[in-house]
Amino acid sequence: MSSGLLGPRLIASPQRVVSLVPSLTEALFCLQAGHLLVGRTRYCVTPPEATTAAVVGGTKDVDVGAVLALKPQLVLAAKEENPRGKVTRLAQEVPVFLADPQGPEEVPALWRQLGGCLGHVERAEVLAQEVEQLLALPPLPALGAVYFVWAQPWMAAGPATYVSRLLAAAGFANAIAQQSRRYPQVGREQVLGAAIRVHFYPDEPYPFSLPADAARWGLPVTQAKGGYLLAGRVLCLAVSGANFTWYPSRTAEGLRQARGVRQHLAAEGL
């Protein structure tokens, strides 16, 4: 488990919290602790109640001075979203909870840690057990899939990513081989192999649109139940990027949706 506290010791439950990540802002409200939020990034707009908090920049261009001016007792950050230098600077002054789950299997512990820091242990336990119950469901046969994150150049999530492990837990096998880059550029031979049966096209960080983006591969695209068929073989699905990547706030929903897709495909003989 890579998530945890950095910086000064957290002596008591904080009454002033700044969140530097949309998913952690949402998690604060999931824990029924949204009233503690005093600062957020410009991208932290869900739930709508979060927008009453002061803006301290974006996830990548956090204004450290603006954060400290709010006198937070805890800052919420994520290793994959926030620059290391900014997090390190903040941790010199204030406790920082840094989230970095490698996959959904680490999210229950993340909920419990975060709930403990905020003094909302009981609610955190409910959320942690929800994820654990979904992860404990009987496994489904793995189906080859690609989860895209960008187009022109085409990029996909590699095996060592949270979203890849979430999909694996729901019955999908990442068709992209392990590489030095976690989100490598990919070509036709990597995403159209014989074992690949599903393409996931999320709406963020790149706003994919079907069937137009599937057609960029230069192969016939036809409408199918729930999505589009590429070359009559690969099912192309539009999905919510937030539901598949926002931890811990949407881990349970992402697992439910991914498993629902896999069960539907199994019913169709895949």
PEBELHU-V218491 format. One record per residue. N is the residue number from 1. PHI is phi in degrees with one decimal (* if undefined). PSI is psi in radians with two decimals (* if undefined). OMEGA is omega as a letter, one per 40 degrees, with the letter a starting at -180 (NA if undefined). Layout:
n:N phi:PHI psi:PSI omega:OMEGA
n:N phi:PHI psi:PSI omega:OMEGA
This chain:
n:1 phi:* psi:2.08 omega:a
n:2 phi:-95.1 psi:-0.22 omega:a
n:3 phi:-78.4 psi:2.66 omega:i
n:4 phi:164.1 psi:-3.08 omega:a
n:5 phi:-87.9 psi:2.46 omega:i
n:6 phi:-120.8 psi:2.73 omega:i
n:7 phi:84.0 psi:-2.68 omega:a
n:8 phi:-59.1 psi:2.68 omega:i
n:9 phi:-65.6 psi:2.42 omega:i
n:10 phi:-85.3 psi:1.88 omega:a
n:11 phi:-82.2 psi:-0.67 omega:a
n:12 phi:-141.7 psi:2.96 omega:i
n:13 phi:-60.1 psi:2.19 omega:a
n:14 phi:-68.5 psi:2.59 omega:i
n:15 phi:-111.1 psi:-0.13 omega:i
n:16 phi:-135.8 psi:2.03 omega:a
n:17 phi:-124.9 psi:2.39 omega:i
n:18 phi:-114.4 psi:2.27 omega:i
n:19 phi:-111.4 psi:2.33 omega:a
n:20 phi:-107.3 psi:0.21 omega:a
n:21 phi:-142.9 psi:2.27 omega:a
n:22 phi:-54.6 psi:-0.71 omega:a
n:23 phi:-67.9 psi:-0.58 omega:i
n:24 phi:-77.3 psi:-0.55 omega:i
n:25 phi:-61.5 psi:-0.81 omega:i
n:26 phi:-63.1 psi:-0.68 omega:i
n:27 phi:-61.4 psi:-0.62 omega:i
n:28 phi:-58.7 psi:-0.72 omega:i
n:29 phi:-74.2 psi:-0.60 omega:i
n:30 phi:-59.7 psi:-0.58 omega:i
n:31 phi:-83.4 psi:0.07 omega:a
n:32 phi:61.3 psi:0.63 omega:a
n:33 phi:-123.8 psi:0.38 omega:a
n:34 phi:-62.2 psi:-0.42 omega:a
n:35 phi:-67.3 psi:-0.23 omega:i
n:36 phi:-82.8 psi:-0.26 omega:a
n:37 phi:-72.6 psi:2.13 omega:i
n:38 phi:-117.3 psi:-0.26 omega:a
n:39 phi:-148.7 psi:2.65 omega:a
n:40 phi:-156.8 psi:2.94 omega:i
n:41 phi:-85.1 psi:2.93 omega:i
n:42 phi:-66.3 psi:-0.29 omega:a
n:43 phi:-90.7 psi:-0.13 omega:a
n:44 phi:-84.7 psi:1.51 omega:a
n:45 phi:-122.1 psi:0.11 omega:i
n:46 phi:-128.6 psi:2.37 omega:e
n:47 phi:-68.7 psi:2.95 omega:a
n:48 phi:-55.6 psi:-0.51 omega:a
n:49 phi:-61.0 psi:-0.40 omega:a
n:50 phi:-67.6 psi:-0.42 omega:a
n:51 phi:-72.3 psi:-0.11 omega:i
n:52 phi:-78.4 psi:-0.25 omega:a
n:53 phi:-78.4 psi:2.72 omega:a
n:54 phi:-66.9 psi:2.57 omega:i
n:55 phi:-92.3 psi:2.32 omega:a
n:56 phi:-120.7 psi:0.55 omega:a
n:57 phi:103.1 psi:-2.75 omega:i
n:58 phi:-108.4 psi:-3.09 omega:a
n:59 phi:-66.2 psi:-0.60 omega:a
n:60 phi:-94.1 psi:-0.44 omega:a
n:61 phi:-117.7 psi:0.89 omega:i
n:62 phi:-58.5 psi:2.34 omega:i
n:63 phi:-90.0 psi:1.73 omega:a
n:64 phi:-58.6 psi:-0.71 omega:i
n:65 phi:-61.6 psi:-0.72 omega:i
n:66 phi:-65.7 psi:-0.65 omega:i
n:67 phi:-63.1 psi:-0.88 omega:a
n:68 phi:-66.2 psi:-0.52 omega:i
n:69 phi:-64.6 psi:-0.40 omega:i
n:70 phi:-82.1 psi:-0.06 omega:i
n:71 phi:52.2 psi:0.94 omega:i
n:72 phi:-71.4 psi:2.63 omega:i
n:73 phi:-99.0 psi:-0.18 omega:i
n:74 phi:-158.3 psi:2.39 omega:i
n:75 phi:-115.5 psi:2.35 omega:i
n:76 phi:-102.6 psi:2.22 omega:a
n:77 phi:-141.3 psi:2.91 omega:i
n:78 phi:-132.9 psi:2.38 omega:a
n:79 phi:-59.5 psi:-0.69 omega:a
n:80 phi:-78.1 psi:-0.34 omega:a
n:81 phi:-102.5 psi:-0.62 omega:a
n:82 phi:-107.8 psi:2.42 omega:a
n:83 phi:-58.8 psi:2.38 omega:a
n:84 phi:-57.5 psi:-0.73 omega:a
n:85 phi:-61.6 psi:-0.69 omega:i
n:86 phi:-66.5 psi:-0.76 omega:a
n:87 phi:-64.1 psi:-0.76 omega:i
n:88 phi:-61.2 psi:-0.74 omega:i
n:89 phi:-63.1 psi:-0.76 omega:i
n:90 phi:-65.7 psi:-0.66 omega:a
n:91 phi:-67.8 psi:-0.24 omega:i
n:92 phi:-73.7 psi:-0.34 omega:a
n:93 phi:-115.3 psi:-0.52 omega:a
n:94 phi:-148.0 psi:2.61 omega:i
n:95 phi:-59.9 psi:2.36 omega:i
n:96 phi:-122.5 psi:2.19 omega:i
n:97 phi:-92.3 psi:1.98 omega:a
n:98 phi:-103.3 psi:2.04 omega:a
n:99 phi:-92.5 psi:2.31 omega:i
n:100 phi:-155.3 psi:1.01 omega:i
n:101 phi:-71.2 psi:2.37 omega:a
n:102 phi:-79.0 psi:-0.35 omega:i
n:103 phi:-169.6 psi:3.07 omega:a
n:104 phi:-62.5 psi:-0.40 omega:i
n:105 phi:-65.5 psi:-0.33 omega:i
n:106 phi:-94.8 psi:-0.10 omega:a
n:107 phi:-70.3 psi:-0.68 omega:i
n:108 phi:-55.6 psi:-0.76 omega:i
n:109 phi:-64.5 psi:-0.63 omega:i
n:110 phi:-63.0 psi:-0.79 omega:i
n:111 phi:-57.5 psi:-0.79 omega:a
n:112 phi:-66.2 psi:-0.70 omega:i
n:113 phi:-62.9 psi:-0.84 omega:a
n:114 phi:-64.7 psi:-0.74 omega:i
n:115 phi:-63.0 psi:-0.65 omega:i
n:116 phi:-65.3 psi:-0.73 omega:i
n:117 phi:-63.3 psi:-0.65 omega:a
n:118 phi:-91.5 psi:-0.13 omega:a
n:119 phi:78.1 psi:0.46 omega:i
n:120 phi:-124.2 psi:1.02 omega:a
n:121 phi:-66.6 psi:-0.77 omega:a
n:122 phi:-64.2 psi:-0.79 omega:i
n:123 phi:-65.2 psi:-0.68 omega:i
n:124 phi:-61.7 psi:-0.66 omega:a
n:125 phi:-65.4 psi:-0.68 omega:i
n:126 phi:-61.1 psi:-0.79 omega:a
n:127 phi:-68.1 psi:-0.66 omega:i
n:128 phi:-65.0 psi:-0.76 omega:a
n:129 phi:-68.0 psi:-0.53 omega:i
n:130 phi:-60.7 psi:-0.79 omega:i
n:131 phi:-66.7 psi:-0.74 omega:a
n:132 phi:-60.1 psi:-0.69 omega:i
n:133 phi:-65.7 psi:-0.67 omega:i
n:134 phi:-68.5 psi:-0.67 omega:i
n:135 phi:-70.6 psi:-0.38 omega:a
n:136 phi:-87.1 psi:-0.05 omega:i
n:137 phi:-64.4 psi:2.65 omega:a
n:138 phi:-56.0 psi:2.38 omega:a
n:139 phi:-67.1 psi:2.64 omega:i
n:140 phi:-109.7 psi:2.63 omega:i
n:141 phi:-55.6 psi:2.37 omega:a
n:142 phi:-71.5 psi:2.36 omega:a
n:143 phi:-120.0 psi:2.27 omega:a
n:144 phi:-60.3 psi:2.30 omega:a
n:145 phi:-148.5 psi:2.79 omega:i
n:146 phi:-130.2 psi:2.30 omega:i
n:147 phi:-110.9 psi:1.89 omega:a
n:148 phi:-79.5 psi:2.60 omega:i
n:149 phi:-124.5 psi:-0.24 omega:a
n:150 phi:-159.3 psi:2.75 omega:i
n:151 phi:-130.1 psi:2.56 omega:i
n:152 phi:56.1 psi:1.16 omega:e
n:153 phi:-83.8 psi:2.67 omega:i
n:154 phi:-70.1 psi:2.29 omega:i
n:155 phi:-135.5 psi:2.58 omega:a
n:156 phi:-136.3 psi:2.80 omega:i
n:157 phi:-74.1 psi:2.20 omega:i
n:158 phi:-81.5 psi:3.08 omega:a
n:159 phi:-61.7 psi:-0.53 omega:a
n:160 phi:-89.4 psi:0.79 omega:i
n:161 phi:-128.8 psi:2.72 omega:i
n:162 phi:-58.8 psi:-0.80 omega:a
n:163 phi:-65.3 psi:-0.62 omega:i
n:164 phi:-63.6 psi:-0.72 omega:a
n:165 phi:-72.3 psi:-0.55 omega:i
n:166 phi:-64.1 psi:-0.79 omega:i
n:167 phi:-64.7 psi:-0.65 omega:i
n:168 phi:-62.4 psi:-0.67 omega:i
n:169 phi:-66.1 psi:-0.38 omega:a
n:170 phi:-98.1 psi:-0.03 omega:i
n:171 phi:108.2 psi:0.45 omega:i
n:172 phi:-121.3 psi:2.44 omega:i
n:173 phi:-105.8 psi:2.13 omega:a
n:174 phi:-65.7 psi:2.15 omega:a
n:175 phi:-84.0 psi:-0.11 omega:a
n:176 phi:-88.2 psi:2.18 omega:a
n:177 phi:-68.4 psi:2.66 omega:i
n:178 phi:-60.7 psi:2.28 omega:i
n:179 phi:-135.1 psi:3.06 omega:i
n:180 phi:-67.4 psi:-0.57 omega:i
n:181 phi:-90.7 psi:2.37 omega:a
n:182 phi:-72.5 psi:-0.48 omega:i
n:183 phi:-126.1 psi:1.35 omega:a
n:184 phi:-77.0 psi:2.75 omega:i
n:185 phi:-71.0 psi:2.53 omega:a
n:186 phi:-132.5 psi:2.71 omega:i
n:187 phi:-122.2 psi:-3.11 omega:a
n:188 phi:-56.0 psi:-0.75 omega:a
n:189 phi:-65.4 psi:-0.44 omega:a
n:190 phi:-85.9 psi:-0.48 omega:a
n:191 phi:-108.7 psi:-0.05 omega:a
n:192 phi:-124.5 psi:0.39 omega:i
n:193 phi:-63.8 psi:2.84 omega:a
n:194 phi:-61.5 psi:-0.51 omega:a
n:195 phi:-83.0 psi:-0.15 omega:a
n:196 phi:-88.4 psi:2.17 omega:a
n:197 phi:-119.0 psi:-0.22 omega:a
n:198 phi:-139.1 psi:2.39 omega:i
n:199 phi:-115.7 psi:2.27 omega:i
n:200 phi:-103.2 psi:2.22 omega:i
n:201 phi:-118.5 psi:1.70 omega:a
n:202 phi:-78.6 psi:2.95 omega:i
n:203 phi:-95.2 psi:0.01 omega:i
n:204 phi:-155.9 psi:2.65 omega:e
n:205 phi:-73.6 psi:-0.35 omega:i
n:206 phi:-99.4 psi:2.32 omega:a
n:207 phi:-81.1 psi:1.30 omega:i
n:208 phi:-61.2 psi:2.61 omega:i
n:209 phi:-137.9 psi:2.20 omega:i
n:210 phi:-102.1 psi:2.53 omega:e
n:211 phi:-91.5 psi:0.02 omega:a
n:212 phi:-56.6 psi:-0.80 omega:a
n:213 phi:-70.1 psi:-0.62 omega:i
n:214 phi:-63.9 psi:-0.60 omega:a
n:215 phi:-69.1 psi:-0.29 omega:a
n:216 phi:-64.8 psi:-0.29 omega:i
n:217 phi:-77.3 psi:-0.07 omega:i
n:218 phi:75.3 psi:0.35 omega:i
n:219 phi:-119.5 psi:2.76 omega:a
n:220 phi:-60.3 psi:2.40 omega:i
n:221 phi:-122.5 psi:2.18 omega:i
n:222 phi:-125.8 psi:2.67 omega:a
n:223 phi:-72.4 psi:2.49 omega:i
n:224 phi:-139.9 psi:2.94 omega:i
n:225 phi:-62.8 psi:2.03 omega:i
n:226 phi:84.6 psi:-0.11 omega:a
n:227 phi:-177.3 psi:-2.45 omega:a
n:228 phi:-136.7 psi:2.59 omega:i
n:229 phi:-100.7 psi:2.24 omega:i
n:230 phi:-99.9 psi:2.15 omega:a
n:231 phi:57.3 psi:0.49 omega:i
n:232 phi:68.3 psi:0.19 omega:a
n:233 phi:-137.0 psi:-0.69 omega:a
n:234 phi:-98.0 psi:2.07 omega:i
n:235 phi:-79.0 psi:2.15 omega:a
n:236 phi:-103.4 psi:2.14 omega:a
n:237 phi:-120.9 psi:2.35 omega:i
n:238 phi:-87.1 psi:2.22 omega:a
n:239 phi:-133.1 psi:2.84 omega:i
n:240 phi:-78.8 psi:2.02 omega:i
n:241 phi:-61.4 psi:-0.64 omega:i
n:242 phi:-62.7 psi:-0.79 omega:a
n:243 phi:-63.6 psi:-0.50 omega:a
n:244 phi:-92.9 psi:-0.25 omega:a
n:245 phi:-129.5 psi:-0.25 omega:a
n:246 phi:-82.2 psi:1.82 omega:i
n:247 phi:-106.7 psi:2.58 omega:e
n:248 phi:-87.9 psi:-0.07 omega:a
n:249 phi:-60.9 psi:-0.56 omega:a
n:250 phi:-120.5 psi:0.31 omega:i
n:251 phi:-59.7 psi:-0.81 omega:a
n:252 phi:-61.9 psi:-0.78 omega:a
n:253 phi:-65.0 psi:-0.71 omega:i
n:254 phi:-62.3 psi:-0.75 omega:i
n:255 phi:-63.1 psi:-0.73 omega:i
n:256 phi:-62.7 psi:-0.81 omega:a
n:257 phi:-66.2 psi:-0.80 omega:a
n:258 phi:-63.7 psi:-0.73 omega:i
n:259 phi:-67.6 psi:-0.63 omega:i
n:260 phi:-62.5 psi:-0.71 omega:i
n:261 phi:-62.2 psi:-0.79 omega:a
n:262 phi:-64.4 psi:-0.68 omega:i
n:263 phi:-65.9 psi:-0.67 omega:i
n:264 phi:-62.9 psi:-0.75 omega:i
n:265 phi:-66.4 psi:-0.64 omega:i
n:266 phi:-64.2 psi:-0.67 omega:i
n:267 phi:-66.5 psi:-0.44 omega:i
n:268 phi:-88.5 psi:0.05 omega:i
n:269 phi:93.8 psi:0.21 omega:i
n:270 phi:-103.4 psi:* omega:NA
